[in-house]
Amino acid sequence: MSEKNAVQEKDLFVSGHRACHGCGQALAVRHILKATGRDVIVITPTGCLETFTLTYGYSSWRVPFMHHLFENGPSVATGVVAALKAQHRDHIRVLVIGGDGSTFDIGFGALSGMLERGDDVLYICMDNGAYMNTGGQRSGATPIYAGTTTHPVGKKSIGKPQLKKDMPAIVAAHGAPYVATASVAYLKDLRRKVEQAMTYQGPRYIQIDAPCPSVWGFPSDRTLEIGRLGVQSGLVPVFEMVDGRITGVRKIRTRVPPREYLSAQRRFKHLLEGNRAAREGFEKICAMADSNIEKYGLMD
Amino acid sequence: MGDNGKTERVLEGSEAVALAIKACRPGVISTYPISPQTHIVEALARMVVNGELESEYVRVESEFSAASVLAGASAAGSRSYTASTSQGLLLMTEVIYASAGMRLPFVITGVNRAVSAPISIQPDHQDAMSLRDSGIIQIYVESSQEAYDTHIAAFKIAEDPRIALPVMVCMDGWILTHSYERVRLVEQEEVDRFLPPFKPIHFLDVNDPKSWGPIADEDLYMEFRYAIHDAMQMGKKRIKEIFSEWADISGRDHGGLIEAYRTKDAEIVLIAMGSVAGTAKDAVDHLRTGGKKVGLIKIRCYRPFPYEDILKAIQDAKVVAVMEASFSMGSEGAIGLDLKAKLYGRSKTPVVIDMIAGLGGRVITRGTIYKIVEQVEKACESGAVPFEPYWMDLKPEVLP
């Protein structure tokens, strides 16, 4: 076997990193790179992924990898794409893997610019619904009524009062040809979507639900199970959009009551414990699950 | 000394810069408009769409992204360029720090303009000074001709593997960018010989994958930061060589890290940066005719700070008046701070007096410079070194 083939045999994302027990991201990244192959350059904005995969002298990446800052993953990627074009190396594809903080919030302007320009970048958002790298503060991706460290539950609060930004719709509204959501609980689907995304030119977006045991508050051996509950309850719709239109959804076979998903996590537990506001919050979340099922056609 | 500046044209300063950039054949140019930088990127856009310049021209949504595109492009192995000014440079600050830390050798034109608030689009040096500690090399120019020449040298400095740092060529907004001047251009073949294509030692390469931008905490962080300083200090020699190689090609020698103008027997030495140096030279000539032993140091390279050259040029001076177009609030002007720090503890040092002049574009005429010299003479006669800097032409009547 030639050396080149030997490398291809191996994973492009290797173990030995410093992710928390039960982190879904490392698993997802290994499968993402299986789907892209080795002719990619990965850019990662500051976030969990960068900090647990790259300590000086130790890297988990067998593809060229660059972290620069928190806000600029998309623009660094634009620069890489431009350079590849200038050097006639444009068979190499560019991938950004950011967290929800850099995607939904601090790097949102840069992402919007990249989408509007139509740069040939696959942007993957690892969505764990808060700023996990700093200990679980609210982000624009935090679901409504989740308790976070900067919007804790208390006498006057049942958690974050705002809805999660609908990023896939926002990205699609920019005219991105391919937009999808996925979950670490369904890796085959995730791989297929990355493969699919790689067949398009221009800006593409995949948002991956990646449960975080540390901050969501569940045992680290239940990551995939929690991910599945999210999808099966209708709270985490998994779908695919081509040219702004939904072309495929992951159907719910056996519907799980939202209570099962919520009660399994510390961040939502307060909703099941009694007072009126909490009860109303819980009802609202249940209604959201219904509305997702209807909106995306998640059940036959 | 050759004279390859055969083509002589009357050009707007911005156009001269654009022609220099074109001659450097950058692979990637990223742009976000901000006055008075706009004419540079507009001129480059015209060159690209007319097929005169083969370059990826990226229109971004902010200066933060403009600099970030350079970081990505540079890491991927392309020669990269942008221009900015004022708030735009401030918005780039975080990117510049990180890019210097990652040793990404792109070139920026820092069109000098005052920063908010209040909003002023007039020139001073506060914007570039705010990047003072970031690790970007800063070179200030006096004229459009010097801007043209320095930009070409800047890429060679940035890309030298012993230096490998971003370089900012600083030119005063409006005074240089928007005024017309006779500029001599160098033939493309000469530029190509001087500045061969960018060949980075490390770049984002799928055949030899490497990782960039790691965490390095207390066990290694200091060494990374020291390495930047070391590259700057060691690079001074190389920067001078590059300037002089270019002087051989172009026939124009603007000086090394500094230009010492009539400082040899000078008792009073003025220090200035940027376009005001021209006015100051004129004033020095006039004062010399009147019998005053006055000279000027024009600082060309501000970072790395060329204290060795400055100290040599002021060794016989009694007093040094530093003209500052920026101010460190709650302290004093940045150049004065640098210079005094290096003079401290040495024997037979001249008195250094800080002169804040020209903030927000307040006009500096020869008259202003005569007043500065008068002020300095007065201070010397009284024997008291002023503790606070002088704010030249300040209007105390409008202060609260």
Interface residues (C-beta under 8 A of the other chain):
Chain A: R38 D39 V40 I41 I43 E50 T51 L54 T55 Y56 G57 S59 W61 R62 V63 P64 F65 M66 H67 H68 L69 E71 N72 P74 S75 V76 A77 T78 G79 V80 V81 A82 A83 L84 K85 A86 Q87 I92 G109 A110 S112 G113 E116 R117
Chain B: G27 V28 S30 S55 E56 V58 R59 V60 E61 S62 F64 S65 A66 S68 V69 L70 A71 G72 A73 S74 A75 A76 G77 S78 S80 E94 V95 A98 S99 M102 L204 D205 V206 P209 K210 S211 W212 G213 P214 I215 A216 L220
